[in-house]
Amino acid sequence: MNVELTSAQEQRLQHLAAETNRTPDDLVREGFDFFLAYKEDIRATVRRGRQDIEAGRLVSHDDVFAEIDEMLKDQ
Protein backbone atom coordinates (compact mmCIF):
# COMPACT_ATOMS: atom_id res chain seq x y z
CA MET A 1 0.00 0.00 0.00
CA ASN A 2 1.23 3.46 -0.82
CA VAL A 3 0.00 6.70 0.66
CA GLU A 4 0.78 10.05 -0.89
CA LEU A 5 1.57 12.79 1.57
CA THR A 6 1.47 16.49 0.88
CA SER A 7 4.81 18.22 0.95
CA ALA A 8 3.83 19.84 4.25
CA GLN A 9 3.01 16.44 5.77
CA GLU A 10 6.27 15.00 4.47
CA GLN A 11 8.24 17.87 6.01
CA ARG A 12 6.49 17.48 9.35
CA LEU A 13 7.09 13.73 9.30
CA GLN A 14 10.77 14.13 8.45
CA HIS A 15 11.18 16.77 11.15
CA LEU A 16 9.52 14.61 13.81
CA ALA A 17 11.53 11.57 12.75
CA ALA A 18 14.77 13.52 13.11
CA GLU A 19 13.76 14.94 16.50
CA THR A 20 12.77 11.53 17.87
CA ASN A 21 15.55 9.47 16.28
CA ARG A 22 12.99 7.25 14.58
CA THR A 23 12.33 6.42 10.99
CA PRO A 24 9.44 8.04 9.14
CA ASP A 25 8.07 4.53 8.44
CA ASP A 26 8.03 3.73 12.17
CA LEU A 27 6.16 6.94 12.93
CA VAL A 28 3.62 6.30 10.18
CA ARG A 29 3.01 2.73 11.39
CA GLU A 30 2.60 3.92 14.98
CA GLY A 31 0.26 6.71 13.90
CA PHE A 32 -1.80 4.36 11.79
CA ASP A 33 -2.07 1.86 14.65
CA PHE A 34 -3.30 4.68 16.90
CA PHE A 35 -5.82 5.79 14.25
CA LEU A 36 -7.15 2.25 13.78
CA ALA A 37 -7.50 1.69 17.54
CA TYR A 38 -9.32 5.01 17.87
CA LYS A 39 -11.76 4.19 15.07
CA GLU A 40 -12.33 0.67 16.41
CA ASP A 41 -13.06 2.09 19.86
CA ILE A 42 -15.61 4.54 18.44
CA ARG A 43 -17.36 1.75 16.54
CA ALA A 44 -17.45 -0.45 19.67
CA THR A 45 -18.86 2.42 21.72
CA VAL A 46 -21.60 3.05 19.16
CA ARG A 47 -22.37 -0.68 19.05
CA ARG A 48 -22.70 -0.78 22.87
CA GLY A 49 -24.91 2.29 22.77
CA ARG A 50 -27.21 0.71 20.22
CA GLN A 51 -27.39 -2.44 22.34
CA ASP A 52 -28.33 -0.33 25.36
CA ILE A 53 -31.08 1.36 23.35
CA GLU A 54 -32.43 -1.98 22.16
CA ALA A 55 -32.38 -3.28 25.76
CA GLY A 56 -34.22 -0.20 27.03
CA ARG A 57 -31.30 1.07 29.10
CA LEU A 58 -32.00 4.74 28.55
CA VAL A 59 -32.09 7.89 30.63
CA SER A 60 -34.32 10.71 29.47
CA HIS A 61 -32.99 14.17 28.71
CA ASP A 62 -35.10 15.61 31.53
CA ASP A 63 -33.77 13.06 34.04
CA VAL A 64 -30.17 13.81 33.08
CA PHE A 65 -30.61 17.53 33.54
CA ALA A 66 -32.52 17.04 36.79
CA GLU A 67 -29.59 15.05 38.12
CA ILE A 68 -27.12 17.70 36.97
CA ASP A 69 -29.21 20.39 38.68
CA GLU A 70 -29.15 18.36 41.90
CA MET A 71 -25.38 17.94 41.70
CA LEU A 72 -24.92 21.67 41.18
CA LYS A 73 -27.13 22.51 44.16
CA ASP A 74 -24.81 20.53 46.43
CA GLN A 75 -21.79 22.63 45.53
Secondary structure, 3 states (H helix, E strand, C coil): CCCCCCHHHHHHHHHHHHHHCCCHHHHHHHHHHHHHHHHHHHHHHHHHHHHHHHCCCCCCHHHHHHHHHHHHHCC
